[in-house]
Amino acid sequence: MRGKTGKLILGGAATGAANGLFGGGGGMIVVPVLERVGKLSALSAHATAIAVILPASLVSAIVYLWYGLIPLQTFVPVALGVLLGGVLGAKLLSRISARAVTFIFAAFMLIAGIKMVI
């Protein structure tokens, strides 16, 4: 695949694969792809990432449910918390600077990486 569209498709495929394999983390791939290849602002890249990760998460969840990998007694309260956090995060995104969003995102990526190694 060539050009911008091809790169976006490959970035999307990597995002979906990460999301399906790790149960999340696709945003760490798709946000930089959307900023660099898609030429989106940081705020638009983060908002778009949420929108494109939703279908990947739904597909992954269906597969996980199909194989019995989701304990429903844990899923329901966590899902409610995620929904609440998602609403709050989306409202916050429109109120903070792109620089702050980028810094917070990088900090979370760094912390997640360190926790994975330790």
Protein Blocks (a to p, Z undefined) as FASTA:
>chain_A
ZZjklmmmmmmmmmmmmmmmnopajlmmmmmmmmmmnopafklmmmmmmmmmmmmmmmmm
mmmmmnopacfklmmmmmmmmmmmmmmmmmmmmmpcfklmmmmmmmmmmmmmmmmmZZ
